[in-house]
Amino acid sequence: MSNNDDGNNTKYLPSSIVQNPSSTPQSGQDYQDKTRALVENILSVFYQLLPSNYVSQVTGPFYTLQFQAAAEQIAKAQVALQEVFYDSDVDFTRPEFLYQIIGSLVFPDADDGIPQLDGDLTYRTFLKRMILLLLDGATATTIEQGLELLTDADIEVIEKAVVARDTPGSAWGFDEQHELEINIRTENCDSFPDDPFVLQENARLVIRALKPATKLFQFRFLFCEAFGPLFEDEVTWELDIYRYEDFRKYCLGAKELVGSAGETLTDRGLFRDPYRSFRSISPGAVVTISSGANAGRWIVKEILVYPLGDDSTPRSFTTSPSSLTGTLTITDGVIEDITASADFSDAVEGEVLTIADGPNAGPYRLETLISGQGGPVGTVPSGSLIYRVTPAPSLIRIERRMPVVAIGQAYTITVDRLGIQIPRVVLKEDHSAEFTL
């Protein structure tokens, strides 16, 4: 193998994979072509070595099929072993083995961590430069050059003993002879570099690898201020105390909502309980399932009424416990019995409507009657001939999927204890009794 002056690396072993680095596991058209060519060469030699009583020159007889199978395995092994051989050269090492083969020599203490760099080519170049810096010796210059591999910010490595020796009246003296001060300063000098925590950890590992064993070091991000000869300044204050808003809220709200009929739907991202209303639940609330395969804490992403929203196709339904039946459509979130066979004013509080089929099939807790005087389910006089109703939001979308589909799960959901409410529009509700003198 060779590394040319223009930086292009060449593999000289026959049947080598051209791609650099080659893939793991080996695949691709180049790999197939190289393997096929090796198989043909192996078979060609085999046919030449056969005695004269074997006359077949094509694949067909049993012995040729047997040897072709062996030739294919030999060819795959040869190509694989060649790529393993090239792993010993840092210019060709595959990304999966960069640390095991090269990085472990530069950073032998894996328990202390390894630098985190984006991209295999960046990581390869970094390791090559680190090898050269290790060979240059443990000096302040090599430490500075090593840190320059991690960031474009200005690097300053101060040997306190050298400064104390060359600067009369220096605050440093004999006590600091084994100490280094390492400063990183961005170009505009008033902000951290990108990903400062990752940079700090990478810098720590590089410094430990390159510094003399006797040296201690201090690492810090350096900030500075610059003022012109004339400037104007104005002092302003902006106070924001979040507790003030808390004072204006009702702080005696419920802590959590509890249920025992939690159901994880088929896509495992939806959770519902048709016997509860989740209207007081906010995104970010925590659903805690106490037992079973889905036991754990799940973050609420969205509160829903239906899985898929409106549905203009007529669907049959039944309710419990009032045993109402009919055919419904869903428009703007409102359920309407288009057959006018189910008077929802006959429903009681906690009534559950079950849609038989369609994208929204399943149970729903009825909440508000729409039409006539309207009002909460169970509070309107029976026989009012109301055929439109809205269900409660009893469906939750969670941030990550649960492991399994399940029913009858015991759970709790945290509720905003400060009683935060959002405006809700109620149509055709009679409030005249509240304004009668």
C-alpha positions as CSV (number, residue, x, y, z in Angstrom):
1,M,0.0,0.0,0.0
2,S,1.2,3.6,-0.6
3,N,0.4,7.1,0.4
4,N,1.1,9.4,-2.6
5,D,2.3,13.0,-2.5
6,D,-1.2,14.2,-3.4
7,G,-2.7,12.4,-0.4
8,N,-4.5,9.7,-2.4
9,N,-4.0,6.2,-0.8
10,T,-3.6,3.2,-3.0
11,K,-4.2,-0.5,-2.2
12,Y,-1.8,-2.8,-4.1
13,L,-3.0,-6.2,-3.0
14,P,-5.1,-7.9,-5.7
15,S,-8.9,-8.0,-5.3
16,S,-8.9,-5.2,-2.8
17,I,-12.0,-3.1,-2.3
18,V,-11.6,0.3,-3.9
19,Q,-13.9,2.1,-1.4
20,N,-12.0,3.7,1.4
21,P,-13.0,3.0,4.1
22,S,-14.6,-0.2,3.0
23,S,-18.0,-1.1,4.5
24,T,-18.6,-3.5,7.4
25,P,-20.2,-6.0,6.7
26,Q,-18.8,-6.1,3.2
27,S,-21.3,-5.4,0.4
28,G,-21.8,-3.5,-2.8
29,Q,-21.1,-4.0,-6.5
30,D,-17.3,-3.7,-6.1
31,Y,-17.3,-6.4,-3.5
32,Q,-19.4,-8.7,-5.7
33,D,-17.2,-8.1,-8.7
34,K,-14.0,-8.8,-6.8
35,T,-15.4,-12.0,-5.2
36,R,-16.7,-13.2,-8.6
37,A,-13.4,-12.7,-10.3
38,L,-11.6,-14.6,-7.5
39,V,-14.0,-17.5,-7.8
40,E,-13.4,-17.7,-11.6
41,N,-9.6,-17.7,-11.0
42,I,-9.9,-20.5,-8.4
43,L,-12.1,-22.6,-10.7
44,S,-9.7,-22.0,-13.6
45,V,-6.8,-23.4,-11.7
46,F,-8.9,-26.3,-10.4
47,Y,-9.9,-27.3,-13.9
48,Q,-6.2,-27.2,-15.0
49,L,-5.2,-29.5,-12.2
50,L,-7.9,-32.1,-12.8
51,P,-6.8,-35.5,-14.3
52,S,-7.7,-36.3,-17.9
53,N,-10.7,-38.5,-17.0
54,Y,-12.5,-35.3,-15.7
55,V,-13.6,-33.6,-18.9
56,S,-16.3,-31.1,-17.8
57,Q,-15.3,-27.4,-18.2
58,V,-18.7,-26.0,-17.1
59,T,-20.6,-26.1,-13.8
60,G,-22.9,-29.0,-13.9
61,P,-21.5,-32.3,-12.6
62,F,-21.6,-32.8,-8.8
63,Y,-17.9,-32.3,-8.3
64,T,-17.9,-29.0,-10.1
65,L,-20.8,-27.7,-8.0
66,Q,-19.0,-28.8,-4.8
67,F,-15.8,-27.1,-5.7
68,Q,-17.6,-23.9,-6.8
69,A,-19.2,-23.7,-3.4
70,A,-15.8,-24.1,-1.8
71,A,-14.3,-21.5,-4.2
72,E,-17.0,-18.9,-3.3
73,Q,-16.2,-19.3,0.4
74,I,-12.4,-19.1,-0.2
75,A,-12.9,-16.0,-2.3
76,K,-15.1,-14.3,0.4
77,A,-12.5,-15.2,3.0
78,Q,-9.6,-13.8,0.9
79,V,-11.3,-10.5,0.3
80,A,-12.3,-10.2,4.0
81,L,-8.8,-11.0,5.2
82,Q,-7.3,-8.4,2.8
83,E,-9.5,-5.8,4.3
84,V,-8.6,-6.9,7.8
85,F,-4.9,-6.6,6.8
86,Y,-5.6,-3.0,5.6
87,D,-7.1,-2.2,9.0
88,S,-3.6,-2.1,10.4
89,D,-2.9,1.0,8.3
90,V,-4.5,4.2,9.7
91,D,-5.2,5.4,6.1
92,F,-7.5,2.4,5.5
93,T,-8.8,1.4,8.9
94,R,-12.6,0.9,8.8
95,P,-14.5,3.3,11.2
96,E,-15.8,0.3,13.3
97,F,-12.2,-0.5,14.3
98,L,-10.6,2.9,14.5
99,Y,-10.5,3.0,18.3
100,Q,-9.7,-0.7,18.8
101,I,-6.7,-0.6,16.4
102,I,-5.5,3.1,16.5
103,G,-7.3,5.0,19.1
104,S,-6.5,2.5,21.9
105,L,-2.8,3.3,21.3
106,V,-3.4,7.1,21.7
107,F,-6.0,6.8,24.5
108,P,-5.3,3.5,26.2
109,D,-7.5,4.2,29.3
110,A,-10.9,3.5,27.8
111,D,-12.6,3.8,31.2
112,D,-11.6,7.4,31.3
113,G,-13.5,8.1,28.0
114,I,-12.5,8.7,24.4
115,P,-12.9,11.9,22.4
116,Q,-16.3,12.5,20.8
117,L,-15.9,13.7,17.2
118,D,-18.4,13.8,14.3
119,G,-17.5,11.8,11.2
120,D,-15.2,8.9,10.7
121,L,-12.9,10.8,8.4
122,T,-12.5,13.6,11.0
123,Y,-11.8,11.0,13.6
124,R,-9.2,9.3,11.4
125,T,-7.4,12.5,10.7
126,F,-7.5,13.4,14.4
127,L,-5.9,10.1,15.4
128,K,-3.2,10.5,12.7
129,R,-2.3,13.9,13.9
130,M,-2.3,12.8,17.6
131,I,0.2,10.0,16.7
132,L,2.6,12.6,15.2
133,L,2.2,14.9,18.2
134,L,3.0,12.0,20.7
135,L,6.2,11.4,18.7
136,D,7.1,15.1,19.0
137,G,7.2,14.8,22.8
138,A,5.3,16.2,25.7
139,T,5.7,20.0,25.3
140,A,3.5,23.0,25.6
141,T,3.6,23.3,21.8
142,T,2.3,19.8,21.2
143,I,-0.5,20.4,23.7
144,E,-1.5,23.6,21.9
145,Q,-1.4,21.8,18.5
146,G,-3.5,19.0,19.9
147,L,-6.2,21.3,21.1
148,E,-6.2,23.1,17.8
149,L,-7.4,19.7,16.3
150,L,-10.6,20.2,18.3
151,T,-11.6,23.8,17.8
152,D,-10.9,27.0,15.7
153,A,-10.8,29.1,18.9
154,D,-7.6,30.7,20.1
155,I,-5.6,28.4,22.3
156,E,-3.1,29.7,25.0
157,V,-0.9,27.3,26.9
158,I,1.0,28.9,29.8
159,E,3.8,27.2,31.6
160,K,3.8,28.9,34.9
161,A,7.4,28.0,35.7
162,V,8.7,29.6,32.4
163,V,6.6,32.7,33.0
164,A,8.0,33.0,36.6
165,R,11.5,32.6,35.3
166,D,11.3,35.1,32.5
167,T,9.0,37.7,34.1
168,P,10.4,39.6,37.1
169,G,7.8,40.1,39.9
170,S,5.6,37.3,38.5
171,A,2.9,36.2,41.0
172,W,3.9,32.6,40.2
173,G,7.0,31.0,41.7
174,F,8.6,27.8,42.7
175,D,5.3,26.3,44.0
176,E,3.8,26.4,40.5
177,Q,6.7,24.8,38.6
178,H,4.6,21.8,37.6
179,E,1.5,23.6,36.6
180,L,0.0,24.6,33.2
181,E,-2.7,27.1,32.5
182,I,-4.7,26.4,29.4
183,N,-7.1,29.0,28.1
184,I,-9.6,28.8,25.1
185,R,-10.9,32.1,23.7
186,T,-13.4,32.5,20.9
187,E,-12.9,35.0,18.1
188,N,-15.5,37.5,19.4
189,C,-14.3,36.9,23.0
190,D,-17.8,37.1,24.5
191,S,-19.3,33.6,24.1
192,F,-18.6,30.0,24.6
193,P,-17.4,27.9,21.7
194,D,-19.9,25.5,20.1
195,D,-20.7,22.5,22.3
196,P,-18.5,23.7,25.2
197,F,-19.1,20.7,27.4
198,V,-18.1,18.3,24.6
199,L,-15.1,20.4,23.8
200,Q,-14.1,20.6,27.5
201,E,-14.2,16.8,27.8
202,N,-12.3,16.2,24.5
203,A,-9.7,18.8,25.6
204,R,-9.2,17.1,28.9
205,L,-8.5,13.7,27.2
206,V,-6.1,15.3,24.7
207,I,-4.2,17.2,27.4
208,R,-3.8,14.1,29.5
209,A,-2.5,12.2,26.5
210,L,0.1,14.9,25.5
211,K,1.1,16.6,28.7
212,P,4.2,15.5,30.8
213,A,3.2,13.0,33.5
214,T,4.5,15.5,36.2
215,K,2.3,18.4,35.1
216,L,-1.0,19.5,36.5
217,F,-3.2,21.8,34.5
218,Q,-6.0,24.3,34.8
219,F,-8.5,24.5,31.8
220,R,-10.9,27.3,31.3
221,F,-12.8,29.3,28.7
222,L,-11.5,32.9,28.7
223,F,-13.8,35.9,28.2
224,C,-12.8,39.5,27.8
225,E,-14.3,43.0,27.4
226,A,-13.3,45.7,25.0
227,F,-14.2,49.4,25.4
228,G,-13.5,52.2,23.0
229,P,-12.1,55.6,24.1
230,L,-15.7,57.0,24.3
231,F,-18.8,55.1,25.0
232,E,-22.3,55.6,26.4
233,D,-23.9,53.4,28.8
234,E,-27.4,53.1,30.3
235,V,-28.5,51.0,33.2
236,T,-31.9,49.4,32.9
237,W,-33.8,46.8,35.0
238,E,-36.3,44.3,33.9
239,L,-37.9,42.3,36.7
240,D,-40.0,39.2,36.0
241,I,-41.2,37.2,39.0
242,Y,-43.2,34.2,37.9
243,R,-44.7,33.8,41.3
244,Y,-46.8,36.9,40.8
245,E,-48.9,35.0,38.2
246,D,-49.2,32.1,40.6
247,F,-50.8,34.4,43.2
248,R,-53.7,35.0,40.9
249,K,-54.5,31.3,40.3
250,Y,-56.7,28.9,42.2
251,C,-54.1,26.7,43.8
252,L,-56.3,24.1,45.3
253,G,-56.7,22.0,42.2
254,A,-56.4,18.2,42.0
255,K,-53.0,16.6,42.2
256,E,-53.7,13.7,39.8
257,L,-56.4,11.8,38.0
258,V,-56.7,8.0,38.8
259,G,-58.2,5.3,36.7
260,S,-58.2,1.5,36.3
261,A,-59.5,1.0,32.7
262,G,-56.5,2.4,30.8
263,E,-56.2,1.0,27.3
264,T,-53.1,1.1,25.0
265,L,-54.4,1.1,21.4
266,T,-53.0,-0.8,18.4
267,D,-50.3,1.7,17.4
268,R,-49.1,1.8,21.0
269,G,-48.8,5.6,20.8
270,L,-52.4,6.3,22.0
271,F,-53.7,5.7,25.5
272,R,-57.4,6.1,26.4
273,D,-59.9,5.6,29.2
274,P,-63.5,6.1,28.1
275,Y,-64.6,6.4,31.7
276,R,-62.5,9.6,32.4
277,S,-62.3,13.1,30.9
278,F,-58.8,14.3,30.3
279,R,-59.9,17.9,29.7
280,S,-57.9,19.1,32.7
281,I,-54.7,17.4,31.5
282,S,-52.0,19.5,29.8
283,P,-49.2,18.4,27.4
284,G,-46.2,17.5,29.4
285,A,-48.2,15.7,32.1
286,V,-47.0,12.3,33.3
287,V,-49.0,9.1,32.9
288,T,-47.8,6.5,35.4
289,I,-48.8,2.9,34.8
290,S,-48.3,0.9,38.0
291,S,-47.9,-2.6,36.7
292,G,-47.9,-4.8,33.6
293,A,-45.7,-4.8,30.5
294,N,-46.3,-1.0,30.0
295,A,-45.4,-0.1,33.6
296,G,-43.5,3.2,33.8
297,R,-43.8,6.9,33.3
298,W,-45.0,8.3,29.9
299,I,-45.1,11.9,28.9
300,V,-48.3,13.3,27.4
301,K,-47.8,14.9,24.0
302,E,-51.4,15.7,23.0
303,I,-54.9,15.5,24.3
304,L,-57.4,14.1,21.7
305,V,-61.1,13.4,21.3
306,Y,-60.9,11.1,18.3
307,P,-58.0,9.2,16.8
308,L,-58.6,10.6,13.3
309,G,-61.1,13.4,13.7
310,D,-64.3,14.0,11.5
311,D,-66.0,11.1,9.7
312,S,-68.8,11.8,7.2
313,T,-69.5,8.1,6.7
314,P,-72.5,6.8,8.6
315,R,-71.5,4.5,11.5
316,S,-73.7,2.5,13.8
317,F,-73.4,3.0,17.5
318,T,-74.7,1.9,20.9
319,T,-74.5,3.5,24.4
320,S,-74.2,2.2,27.9
321,P,-75.9,2.1,30.3
322,S,-78.9,3.7,28.6
323,S,-78.8,1.3,25.6
324,L,-79.3,4.0,22.9
325,T,-78.7,2.9,19.3
326,G,-78.5,4.6,16.0
327,T,-76.3,5.7,13.1
328,L,-74.0,8.7,13.4
329,T,-71.6,11.0,11.6
330,I,-68.9,13.3,13.0
331,T,-68.7,16.9,11.8
332,D,-66.5,19.5,13.5
333,G,-66.1,17.1,16.4
334,V,-69.8,16.9,17.0
335,I,-71.6,13.5,16.9
336,E,-75.0,13.6,15.3
337,D,-77.5,10.7,15.1
338,I,-78.6,11.1,11.5
339,T,-81.5,8.5,12.1
340,A,-82.9,10.6,15.0
341,S,-83.5,7.3,16.8
342,A,-81.3,8.1,19.9
343,D,-82.4,10.9,22.1
344,F,-79.2,11.9,23.9
345,S,-81.2,13.7,26.6
346,D,-82.0,10.2,27.9
347,A,-78.3,9.6,28.5
348,V,-77.0,9.7,32.1
349,E,-73.8,11.2,33.4
350,G,-70.9,8.9,32.5
351,E,-72.7,7.5,29.4
352,V,-70.3,5.7,27.1
353,L,-71.0,5.6,23.3
354,T,-69.3,2.9,21.3
355,I,-68.8,3.4,17.5
356,A,-68.9,0.0,15.8
357,D,-66.5,0.5,12.9
358,G,-64.5,3.0,11.0
359,P,-61.3,4.9,11.8
360,N,-62.8,6.2,15.1
361,A,-64.2,2.9,16.2
362,G,-64.2,2.5,20.0
363,P,-65.8,3.8,23.2
364,Y,-66.3,7.5,24.0
365,R,-67.5,9.2,27.2
366,L,-70.4,11.6,26.3
367,E,-69.9,15.1,27.8
368,T,-72.0,17.9,26.3
369,L,-75.4,18.0,24.5
370,I,-75.6,20.3,21.5
371,S,-79.0,21.6,20.4
372,G,-82.1,22.7,22.3
373,Q,-81.1,24.1,25.7
374,G,-78.0,22.0,25.7
375,G,-75.8,21.4,28.7
376,P,-73.8,18.6,30.3
377,V,-75.0,15.0,29.7
378,G,-77.4,13.9,32.4
379,T,-78.6,17.4,33.4
380,V,-81.1,18.0,30.6
381,P,-84.7,16.8,31.1
382,S,-85.3,13.4,29.4
383,G,-87.3,13.4,26.2
384,S,-85.9,16.8,25.0
385,L,-85.1,15.2,21.5
386,I,-81.5,16.1,21.3
387,Y,-79.5,14.2,18.6
388,R,-76.2,16.0,18.7
389,V,-73.5,15.5,21.4
390,T,-69.8,16.0,21.9
391,P,-67.7,13.4,23.8
392,A,-65.0,14.2,26.4
393,P,-61.3,14.2,25.4
394,S,-60.5,10.7,26.8
395,L,-57.6,10.0,24.4
396,I,-53.9,10.8,25.0
397,R,-51.0,10.7,22.5
398,I,-47.7,10.0,24.3
399,E,-44.2,11.0,23.3
400,R,-42.9,7.5,22.8
401,R,-44.6,4.2,22.1
402,M,-45.5,1.7,24.8
403,P,-44.1,-1.8,24.5
404,V,-47.4,-3.7,24.1
405,V,-51.1,-3.3,23.4
406,A,-53.0,-3.7,26.7
407,I,-56.4,-3.1,28.4
408,G,-57.5,-2.7,32.0
409,Q,-54.4,-0.9,33.1
410,A,-54.3,1.0,36.4
411,Y,-52.8,4.4,36.0
412,T,-52.4,8.0,37.4
413,I,-52.0,11.2,35.4
414,T,-50.7,14.4,36.9
415,V,-53.0,17.5,36.8
416,D,-52.0,21.1,36.9
417,R,-52.4,21.9,40.6
418,L,-52.6,25.6,39.9
419,G,-56.0,25.2,38.2
420,I,-55.0,26.6,34.9
421,Q,-58.0,26.6,32.5
422,I,-58.4,27.5,28.9
423,P,-61.5,29.2,27.5
424,R,-64.2,26.7,26.4
425,V,-67.1,27.7,24.1
426,V,-70.6,26.5,25.2
427,L,-73.4,27.0,22.7
428,K,-77.1,27.5,23.5
429,E,-76.8,27.1,27.2
430,D,-79.5,29.0,29.2
431,H,-78.0,31.2,32.0
432,S,-81.0,33.4,32.5
433,A,-81.6,32.0,36.0
434,E,-78.3,33.5,37.0
435,F,-79.4,37.0,36.1
436,T,-82.9,37.1,37.7
437,L,-83.3,39.6,40.5
